[in-house]
Amino acid sequence: MESKHEITNVVDASSTSKIKKNEKEKKQPTQIIEDVDKYQLKSITDIFEKCELLDVNFKKCVTCYHLINETVIKETMWESINSQILESSGIAVYSKSNGSHSSGMDIDCSLGKFSNKSSIYSNNKKKCKMSSYRLTEICSEKKCGTPIEIIEEITKRKNFDYSSFIVRDDEKNNDTIIYDWLIIPSDYSVLDPSSYTWEPTIGKNGKNKNTQIGWNTNEINGCKMSVRFSMSSQLWIEIEMTDMKKFIIASAVVNNKPRFNYIQLGDILSNHPSSGM
């Protein structure tokens, strides 16, 4: 049986040395900061000042999660992991939604209010999709609504400063998962419905032929929005990653072959009085 010491060693040993190295030679994400600063979000500088530590703690959390779990990290689990990363990096967490399915803010912390999202890369990591609000009260098969109503409703519900977005790539190898963590300003143009031109989506086949079945937009930097009435009028945002890579805060490559189950972990910790078990 593997020991608690072995659990600790599974996390990349280079994490500590990386921090020490960067005390002398820090990354200078000048271009990223210049790109983001124009949106005048209050604590963006703090995020990049803590970027190295956030990256190390992100790697630790997702690696240790997969020591026990084979299930990929999605929104509910991401909220819990994201909170641990923030707190371990010296960022105060004031409140969490604790897995609530309500749309909007999930974490309120000293950097601002976060909405946690998860997605999977497609097209060789060039694209991904983000689901958002259900808009059935504003637009549906019975009442199509208008672009103005859709924009106003989305804007009204947006009660957060950043989308904290975990995206995974597991297409090439089921045993390895690549995770990226993005922190995207909530008013960044491709996430702002008022940036787009909205047009009705018209059915082409069957009973919906020549009937409006939703809404779609033009593209901005390869990104676009859509609403499908048949999918509970949920808002979907298709993201082209070329423009969004500048928001990647941390990345991790993990082995998705769990080494322990909960019983084994309990047995290991029970042999260490300091664990409290």
C-alpha positions in Angstrom: 0.0 0.0 0.0 1.2 3.4 -0.8 2.0 5.8 2.0 0.9 9.4 2.7 4.4 10.4 1.7 3.9 8.8 -1.7 0.6 10.8 -2.2 2.5 14.0 -1.6 5.2 13.0 -4.0 2.8 12.4 -6.9 2.3 16.1 -7.3 5.0 17.5 -9.7 8.1 18.0 -7.6 9.1 20.9 -9.7 6.3 23.0 -8.2 8.3 24.2 -5.3 11.5 24.8 -7.3 9.4 26.7 -9.9 8.3 29.2 -7.3 11.9 29.6 -6.0 13.2 30.0 -9.5 10.6 32.7 -10.3 11.5 34.7 -7.2 14.6 35.6 -9.2 13.2 35.3 -12.7 9.5 36.1 -12.8 7.3 35.8 -15.8 6.3 39.1 -17.2 2.8 38.8 -18.6 3.0 42.3 -20.0 0.9 41.7 -23.1 -1.8 39.9 -21.1 -2.1 42.7 -18.6 -2.2 45.4 -21.3 -5.0 43.5 -23.1 -7.1 43.1 -20.0 -6.5 46.4 -18.2 -8.5 48.4 -20.8 -11.6 46.7 -19.3 -10.9 48.4 -16.0 -11.7 45.4 -13.8 -10.8 46.1 -10.3 -8.4 43.4 -9.2 -6.9 42.0 -12.5 -3.4 43.1 -11.4 -3.7 41.0 -8.2 -4.5 37.9 -10.3 -1.3 38.2 -12.3 0.8 39.0 -9.3 -0.4 35.7 -7.8 -0.3 33.9 -11.2 2.7 31.6 -10.3 1.2 30.5 -7.1 -2.2 30.0 -8.6 -0.6 27.8 -11.3 1.2 25.6 -8.7 -1.9 25.2 -6.6 -4.0 24.5 -9.7 -1.7 21.7 -10.6 -1.7 20.3 -7.1 -5.5 20.3 -6.8 -6.4 18.7 -10.2 -3.5 16.1 -9.9 -4.6 15.0 -6.4 -8.3 15.0 -7.4 -7.4 12.4 -10.1 -5.5 10.3 -7.6 -8.9 9.1 -6.4 -11.4 10.2 -9.1 -11.7 9.1 -12.7 -14.6 11.4 -13.4 -13.5 14.6 -15.2 -13.8 17.9 -13.4 -17.0 19.7 -14.2 -18.8 22.8 -12.8 -19.9 21.6 -9.4 -16.6 20.0 -8.5 -14.7 22.9 -10.1 -16.3 25.4 -7.7 -14.9 23.4 -4.8 -11.5 23.0 -6.3 -11.4 26.6 -7.5 -12.2 27.8 -3.9 -9.3 25.7 -2.5 -6.9 27.1 -5.0 -7.9 30.7 -4.2 -7.7 30.2 -0.4 -4.4 28.3 -0.6 -3.0 31.2 -2.7 -3.9 33.8 0.0 -7.1 35.0 -1.6 -10.0 35.3 0.8 -13.2 33.4 -0.2 -16.3 35.1 1.3 -19.0 32.8 0.0 -19.8 29.9 -2.3 -22.9 28.7 -4.0 -22.1 25.1 -2.9 -23.2 23.4 -6.1 -26.4 25.4 -6.6 -27.7 25.2 -10.1 -28.7 28.9 -10.0 -27.0 30.8 -12.8 -24.6 33.6 -12.0 -22.1 34.1 -9.3 -20.6 31.0 -7.6 -17.7 32.3 -5.6 -17.3 35.7 -4.0 -13.7 36.4 -3.1 -11.3 39.3 -2.6 -10.5 39.4 -6.3 -14.2 39.8 -7.2 -17.2 37.6 -8.0 -16.6 34.4 -10.1 -19.0 32.4 -12.2 -17.6 28.8 -12.5 -17.9 27.2 -15.9 -16.5 24.0 -17.5 -16.1 22.8 -21.0 -14.2 20.5 -23.3 -12.0 21.5 -26.2 -12.9 20.5 -29.8 -11.2 20.9 -33.2 -7.7 20.2 -31.8 -8.1 22.7 -28.9 -9.2 25.5 -31.2 -12.7 25.8 -30.0 -15.0 25.1 -27.0 -18.6 25.9 -25.9 -19.9 27.5 -22.7 -23.5 27.1 -21.6 -25.2 29.9 -19.8 -28.6 31.2 -18.8 -32.0 29.5 -19.6 -34.1 32.2 -21.2 -37.5 30.5 -21.4 -39.3 33.4 -19.8 -37.9 35.8 -22.5 -38.0 33.6 -25.6 -39.5 30.2 -26.5 -41.5 28.4 -29.2 -44.6 30.2 -27.9 -43.1 33.6 -27.7 -39.9 34.2 -29.7 -38.9 37.4 -28.0 -36.7 40.1 -29.4 -32.9 40.7 -29.4 -33.4 43.7 -27.1 -35.3 41.5 -24.5 -32.6 38.8 -24.7 -29.7 41.3 -24.2 -31.5 43.0 -21.3 -32.3 39.7 -19.6 -28.7 38.4 -19.9 -27.3 41.7 -18.7 -29.7 41.9 -15.7 -28.6 38.4 -14.6 -24.9 39.0 -14.8 -23.9 39.4 -11.2 -20.2 38.5 -11.4 -16.9 40.1 -12.4 -15.2 37.1 -14.0 -16.0 33.7 -15.7 -13.6 31.2 -14.0 -13.5 28.6 -16.7 -11.9 25.2 -16.7 -11.5 23.6 -20.1 -10.2 20.0 -20.7 -8.7 18.2 -23.6 -9.0 14.4 -23.4 -9.6 13.5 -27.1 -6.3 11.9 -28.0 -5.6 9.8 -24.9 -8.2 8.7 -22.4 -5.5 8.1 -19.8 -4.3 11.7 -19.9 -6.3 14.9 -19.5 -5.0 18.4 -20.1 -6.8 21.2 -18.1 -6.6 24.9 -18.7 -7.9 27.5 -16.3 -9.1 30.8 -17.7 -10.2 33.9 -15.9 -12.2 36.0 -18.4 -13.6 39.5 -17.6 -17.4 39.2 -17.6 -17.7 42.3 -19.8 -15.2 41.1 -22.4 -16.7 41.7 -25.8 -17.2 38.0 -26.8 -19.2 37.4 -23.6 -21.3 40.5 -24.0 -24.6 39.8 -25.8 -24.9 43.5 -26.9 -21.6 43.1 -28.9 -23.4 40.9 -31.4 -26.1 41.2 -34.1 -28.9 38.8 -33.3 -31.0 37.1 -36.0 -33.8 34.5 -35.9 -32.7 30.9 -36.5 -35.2 29.3 -39.0 -35.9 25.6 -39.2 -35.0 23.9 -42.5 -36.6 20.5 -42.2 -39.7 18.6 -40.9 -42.4 20.3 -38.8 -40.1 23.3 -38.0 -39.4 24.1 -41.6 -39.7 27.9 -42.2 -40.5 28.3 -38.5 -38.3 30.2 -36.0 -36.6 27.7 -33.7 -34.2 30.1 -31.9 -31.7 32.9 -32.2 -28.1 33.1 -33.5 -25.5 35.9 -33.8 -22.7 37.0 -36.1 -19.1 36.1 -35.2 -16.6 38.2 -33.3 -13.1 36.9 -33.4 -14.5 33.5 -34.3 -16.9 33.5 -31.3 -20.7 33.6 -31.4 -23.9 33.1 -29.4 -27.0 31.0 -29.9 -30.3 30.1 -28.3 -32.3 27.0 -29.2 -36.0 26.9 -28.1 -35.9 23.0 -28.1 -33.0 23.1 -25.5 -35.0 25.1 -22.9 -33.9 28.3 -24.6 -30.4 28.0 -23.1 -27.8 30.5 -24.1 -24.7 28.9 -25.7 -21.4 30.7 -26.4 -19.1 29.1 -28.9 -15.5 30.3 -28.2 -12.6 30.5 -30.6 -9.5 30.0 -28.5 -7.0 32.1 -30.6 -8.2 35.3 -29.0 -8.8 33.8 -25.6 -5.5 32.2 -24.8 -4.3 35.4 -23.1 -6.7 34.6 -20.3 -5.2 31.2 -19.4 -4.0 31.5 -15.8 -2.8 27.9 -15.2 -2.6 24.5 -16.9 -2.1 21.0 -15.8 -1.5 17.6 -17.4 -2.8 14.7 -15.3 -2.9 10.9 -15.4 -6.5 9.8 -15.3 -5.7 6.4 -13.7 -6.7 6.7 -10.0 -4.2 5.2 -7.6 -6.4 5.1 -4.5 -10.0 4.6 -3.5 -11.6 6.2 -0.5 -11.1 3.2 1.7 -7.4 3.0 0.9 -7.1 6.7 1.6 -8.9 6.4 4.9 -6.6 3.5 5.9 -3.5 5.6 5.1 -4.7 8.6 7.0 -5.8 6.6 10.0 -2.1 5.6 10.5 -1.2 9.3 10.9 -2.6 10.8 14.2 -2.2 14.3 12.9 -4.9 13.6 10.3 -7.6 13.6 12.9 -9.1 10.3 11.8 
